[in-house]
Amino acid sequence: MALSRAEIQKRSDKKRGVKPKGYKLSIETIEMIAELSKSTGKAQGAIIEEAIKLYKCSL
């Protein structure tokens, strides 16, 4: 039996060690993330991960 698209994605995410997560953010924050992504060439998820790591180090 063929796997559904959702099951293929779920297996891929598990293999890569990622998990989808949704948050509601202010429009300004979303725009900042998009601008940083565009100017650095990094994915928006990578921008958020780096920001969280920097924040944790600053505590």
N, CA, C and O atoms as a Tinker XYZ file with bonds, in Angstrom:
   236  protein
     1  N      0.841000   -1.183000    0.000000    73     2
     2  CA     0.000000    0.000000    0.000000    64     1     3
     3  C      0.885000    1.245000    0.000000    63     2     4     5
     4  O      1.854000    1.325000    0.755000    81     3
     5  N      0.548000    2.211000   -0.847000    73     3     6
     6  CA     1.309000    3.450000   -0.954000    64     5     7
     7  C      1.074000    4.314000    0.286000    63     6     8     9
     8  O     -0.012000    4.327000    0.865000    81     7
     9  N      2.114000    5.025000    0.665000    73     7    10
    10  CA     2.005000    5.937000    1.806000    64     9    11
    11  C      1.335000    7.236000    1.379000    63    10    12    13
    12  O      1.508000    7.701000    0.252000    81    11
    13  N      0.576000    7.804000    2.289000    73    11    14
    14  CA    -0.042000    9.103000    2.006000    64    13    15
    15  C      1.036000   10.182000    2.086000    63    14    16    17
    16  O      2.104000    9.977000    2.664000    81    15
    17  N      0.737000   11.308000    1.507000    73    15    18
    18  CA     1.674000   12.430000    1.537000    64    17    19
    19  C      2.008000   12.840000    2.977000    63    18    20    21
    20  O      3.155000   13.157000    3.294000    81    19
    21  N      0.999000   12.828000    3.829000    73    19    22
    22  CA     1.191000   13.197000    5.234000    64    21    23
    23  C      2.126000   12.212000    5.931000    63    22    24    25
    24  O      2.973000   12.622000    6.724000    81    23
    25  N      1.982000   10.930000    5.647000    73    23    26
    26  CA     2.837000    9.917000    6.266000    64    25    27
    27  C      4.277000   10.039000    5.769000    63    26    28    29
    28  O      5.219000    9.882000    6.547000    81    27
    29  N      4.447000   10.314000    4.490000    73    27    30
    30  CA     5.794000   10.520000    3.933000    64    29    31
    31  C      6.460000   11.705000    4.625000    63    30    32    33
    32  O      7.627000   11.629000    5.009000    81    31
    33  N      5.709000   12.810000    4.785000    73    31    34
    34  CA     6.250000   13.993000    5.442000    64    33    35
    35  C      6.584000   13.709000    6.899000    63    34    36    37
    36  O      7.623000   14.142000    7.397000    81    35
    37  N      5.712000   12.987000    7.578000    73    35    38
    38  CA     5.937000   12.646000    8.983000    64    37    39
    39  C      7.219000   11.830000    9.138000    63    38    40    41
    40  O      8.008000   12.085000   10.048000    81    39
    41  N      7.430000   10.865000    8.268000    73    39    42
    42  CA     8.645000   10.040000    8.322000    64    41    43
    43  C      9.884000   10.869000    8.025000    63    42    44    45
    44  O     10.920000   10.702000    8.667000    81    43
    45  N      9.773000   11.763000    7.049000    73    43    46
    46  CA    10.899000   12.629000    6.695000    64    45    47
    47  C     11.269000   13.536000    7.862000    63    46    48    49
    48  O     12.446000   13.685000    8.188000    81    47
    49  N     10.262000   14.144000    8.492000    73    47    50
    50  CA    10.517000   15.013000    9.643000    64    49    51
    51  C     11.201000   14.241000   10.769000    63    50    52    53
    52  O     12.147000   14.737000   11.381000    81    51
    53  N     10.729000   13.044000   11.036000    73    51    54
    54  CA    11.313000   12.221000   12.104000    64    53    55
    55  C     12.773000   11.894000   11.785000    63    54    56    57
    56  O     13.635000   11.959000   12.660000    81    55
    57  N     13.036000   11.549000   10.552000    73    55    58
    58  CA    14.398000   11.208000   10.126000    64    57    59
    59  C     15.349000   12.397000   10.287000    63    58    60    61
    60  O     16.504000   12.236000   10.681000    81    59
    61  N     14.839000   13.599000    9.975000    73    59    62
    62  CA    15.660000   14.811000   10.061000    64    61    63
    63  C     15.688000   15.416000   11.458000    63    62    64    65
    64  O     16.430000   16.367000   11.706000    81    63
    65  N     14.890000   14.877000   12.371000    73    63    66
    66  CA    14.868000   15.381000   13.746000    64    65    67
    67  C     14.172000   16.719000   13.878000    63    66    68    69
    68  O     14.574000   17.550000   14.693000    81    67
    69  N     13.133000   16.939000   13.087000    73    67    70
    70  CA    12.375000   18.190000   13.175000    64    69    71
    71  C     10.916000   17.887000   13.466000    63    70    72    73
    72  O     10.430000   16.780000   13.234000    81    71
    73  N     10.235000   18.891000   13.977000    73    71    74
    74  CA     8.820000   18.745000   14.325000    64    73    75
    75  C      8.126000   20.064000   13.999000    63    74    76    77
    76  O      8.601000   21.124000   14.408000    81    75
    77  N      7.023000   20.018000   13.278000    73    75    78
    78  CA     6.329000   21.270000   12.973000    64    77    79
    79  C      5.719000   21.883000   14.246000    63    78    80    81
    80  O      5.205000   21.176000   15.112000    81    79
    81  N      5.792000   23.207000   14.328000    73    79    82
    82  CA     5.250000   23.912000   15.482000    64    81    83
    83  C      4.752000   25.260000   15.014000    63    82    84    85
    84  O      5.459000   25.959000   14.288000    81    83
    85  N      3.567000   25.635000   15.406000    73    83    86
    86  CA     3.007000   26.913000   14.980000    64    85    87
    87  C      2.874000   27.880000   16.140000    63    86    88    89
    88  O      2.517000   27.492000   17.252000    81    87
    89  N      3.165000   29.145000   15.867000    73    87    90
    90  CA     3.037000   30.197000   16.869000    64    89    91
    91  C      2.347000   31.387000   16.242000    63    90    92    93
    92  O      2.440000   31.599000   15.032000    81    91
    93  N      1.663000   32.158000   17.049000    73    91    94
    94  CA     1.116000   33.428000   16.595000    64    93    95
    95  C      2.095000   34.507000   17.038000    63    94    96    97
    96  O      2.380000   34.658000   18.226000    81    95
    97  N      2.603000   35.253000   16.064000    73    95    98
    98  CA     3.560000   36.320000   16.328000    64    97    99
    99  C      3.013000   37.618000   15.770000    63    98   100   101
   100  O      2.149000   37.619000   14.893000    81    99
   101  N      3.523000   38.719000   16.287000    73    99   102
   102  CA     3.096000   40.017000   15.773000    64   101   103
   103  C      3.541000   40.151000   14.320000    63   102   104   105
   104  O      4.513000   39.529000   13.891000    81   103
   105  N      2.822000   40.960000   13.586000    73   103   106
   106  CA     3.159000   41.189000   12.183000    64   105   107
   107  C      4.566000   41.751000   12.060000    63   106   108   109
   108  O      5.305000   41.380000   11.147000    81   107
   109  N      4.943000   42.640000   12.970000    73   107   110
   110  CA     6.277000   43.225000   12.941000    64   109   111
   111  C      7.357000   42.150000   13.087000    63   110   112   113
   112  O      8.367000   42.186000   12.384000    81   111
   113  N      7.148000   41.203000   13.989000    73   111   114
   114  CA     8.109000   40.128000   14.195000    64   113   115
   115  C      8.201000   39.247000   12.953000    63   114   116   117
   116  O      9.294000   38.863000   12.536000    81   115
   117  N      7.057000   38.931000   12.370000    73   115   118
   118  CA     7.036000   38.105000   11.164000    64   117   119
   119  C      7.781000   38.803000   10.031000    63   118   120   121
   120  O      8.537000   38.169000    9.296000    81   119
   121  N      7.566000   40.106000    9.891000    73   119   122
   122  CA     8.258000   40.877000    8.859000    64   121   123
   123  C      9.758000   40.917000    9.108000    63   122   124   125
   124  O     10.548000   40.836000    8.167000    81   123
   125  N     10.158000   41.042000   10.380000    73   123   126
   126  CA    11.582000   41.028000   10.724000    64   125   127
   127  C     12.233000   39.710000   10.337000    63   126   128   129
   128  O     13.319000   39.689000    9.757000    81   127
   129  N     11.558000   38.606000   10.664000    73   127   130
   130  CA    12.074000   37.282000   10.331000    64   129   131
   131  C     12.219000   37.145000    8.819000    63   130   132   133
   132  O     13.232000   36.641000    8.335000    81   131
   133  N     11.215000   37.588000    8.075000    73   131   134
   134  CA    11.260000   37.511000    6.608000    64   133   135
   135  C     12.393000   38.359000    6.043000    63   134   136   137
   136  O     13.099000   37.916000    5.137000    81   135
   137  N     12.578000   39.573000    6.565000    73   135   138
   138  CA    13.655000   40.449000    6.108000    64   137   139
   139  C     15.023000   39.845000    6.396000    63   138   140   141
   140  O     15.906000   39.853000    5.538000    81   139
   141  N     15.195000   39.320000    7.612000    73   139   142
   142  CA    16.471000   38.691000    7.966000    64   141   143
   143  C     16.751000   37.478000    7.081000    63   142   144   145
   144  O     17.888000   37.244000    6.670000    81   143
   145  N     15.713000   36.722000    6.798000    73   143   146
   146  CA    15.853000   35.554000    5.937000    64   145   147
   147  C     16.305000   35.965000    4.541000    63   146   148   149
   148  O     17.212000   35.364000    3.966000    81   147
   149  N     15.670000   36.981000    4.014000    73   147   150
   150  CA    16.000000   37.456000    2.675000    64   149   151
   151  C     17.412000   38.034000    2.611000    63   150   152   153
   152  O     18.150000   37.767000    1.663000    81   151
   153  N     17.785000   38.814000    3.604000    73   151   154
   154  CA    19.100000   39.473000    3.577000    64   153   155
   155  C     20.256000   38.515000    3.856000    63   154   156   157
   156  O     21.373000   38.744000    3.393000    81   155
   157  N     19.996000   37.443000    4.611000    73   155   158
   158  CA    21.067000   36.492000    4.934000    64   157   159
   159  C     21.059000   35.261000    4.043000    63   158   160   161
   160  O     22.056000   34.543000    3.961000    81   159
   161  N     19.940000   35.016000    3.376000    73   159   162
   162  CA    19.826000   33.814000    2.557000    64   161   163
   163  C     19.549000   32.564000    3.373000    63   162   164   165
   164  O     19.603000   31.451000    2.850000    81   163
   165  N     19.252000   32.745000    4.654000    73   163   166
   166  CA    18.947000   31.608000    5.528000    64   165   167
   167  C     17.441000   31.389000    5.571000    63   166   168   169
   168  O     16.664000   32.325000    5.386000    81   167
   169  N     17.039000   30.158000    5.815000    73   167   170
   170  CA    15.623000   29.846000    5.969000    64   169   171
   171  C     15.081000   30.536000    7.223000    63   170   172   173
   172  O     15.823000   30.777000    8.176000    81   171
   173  N     13.789000   30.849000    7.216000    73   171   174
   174  CA    13.189000   31.507000    8.368000    64   173   175
   175  C     13.306000   30.653000    9.617000    63   174   176   177
   176  O     13.524000   31.183000   10.706000    81   175
   177  N     13.166000   29.351000    9.481000    73   175   178
   178  CA    13.327000   28.455000   10.624000    64   177   179
   179  C     14.723000   28.538000   11.211000    63   178   180   181
   180  O     14.898000   28.485000   12.428000    81   179
   181  N     15.728000   28.670000   10.332000    73   179   182
   182  CA    17.115000   28.788000   10.796000    64   181   183
   183  C     17.321000   30.100000   11.546000    63   182   184   185
   184  O     18.047000   30.140000   12.538000    81   183
   185  N     16.684000   31.173000   11.075000    73   183   186
   186  CA    16.770000   32.472000   11.761000    64   185   187
   187  C     16.197000   32.351000   13.172000    63   186   188   189
   188  O     16.793000   32.838000   14.133000    81   187
   189  N     15.059000   31.710000   13.291000    73   187   190
   190  CA    14.408000   31.552000   14.593000    64   189   191
   191  C     15.254000   30.677000   15.507000    63   190   192   193
   192  O     15.435000   31.008000   16.679000    81   191
   193  N     15.777000   29.568000   14.992000    73   191   194
   194  CA    16.625000   28.687000   15.809000    64   193   195
   195  C     17.842000   29.437000   16.336000    63   194   196   197
   196  O     18.181000   29.330000   17.515000    81   195
   197  N     18.499000   30.196000   15.458000    73   195   198
   198  CA    19.684000   30.945000   15.868000    64   197   199
   199  C     19.340000   31.991000   16.928000    63   198   200   201
   200  O     20.091000   32.188000   17.883000    81   199
   201  N     18.207000   32.653000   16.753000    73   199   202
   202  CA    17.782000   33.655000   17.729000    64   201   203
   203  C     17.535000   33.031000   19.092000    63   202   204   205
   204  O     17.918000   33.601000   20.114000    81   203
   205  N     16.896000   31.862000   19.118000    73   203   206
   206  CA    16.613000   31.187000   20.380000    64   205   207
   207  C     17.914000   30.765000   21.061000    63   206   208   209
   208  O     18.055000   30.899000   22.276000    81   207
   209  N     18.858000   30.258000   20.282000    73   207   210
   210  CA    20.152000   29.845000   20.850000    64   209   211
   211  C     20.897000   31.059000   21.434000    63   210   212   213
   212  O     21.474000   30.977000   22.518000    81   211
   213  N     20.878000   32.178000   20.706000    73   211   214
   214  CA    21.518000   33.395000   21.217000    64   213   215
   215  C     20.843000   33.889000   22.493000    63   214   216   217
   216  O     21.515000   34.329000   23.425000    81   215
   217  N     19.531000   33.816000   22.532000    73   215   218
   218  CA    18.785000   34.239000   23.708000    64   217   219
   219  C     19.141000   33.357000   24.912000    63   218   220   221
   220  O     19.348000   33.860000   26.017000    81   219
   221  N     19.209000   32.071000   24.694000    73   219   222
   222  CA    19.552000   31.151000   25.788000    64   221   223
   223  C     20.949000   31.431000   26.321000    63   222   224   225
   224  O     21.164000   31.392000   27.532000    81   223
   225  N     21.894000   31.712000   25.443000    73   223   226
   226  CA    23.265000   32.020000   25.865000    64   225   227
   227  C     23.353000   33.320000   26.656000    63   226   228   229
   228  O     24.256000   33.496000   27.473000    81   227
   229  N     22.412000   34.229000   26.411000    73   227   230
   230  CA    22.468000   35.536000   27.075000    64   229   231
   231  C     21.881000   35.509000   28.483000    63   230   232   233
   232  O     22.009000   36.486000   29.221000    81   231
   233  N     21.245000   34.416000   28.864000    73   231   234
   234  CA    20.616000   34.337000   30.183000    64   233   235
   235  C     21.620000   34.055000   31.270000    63   234   236
   236  O     21.252000   33.957000   32.440000    81   235
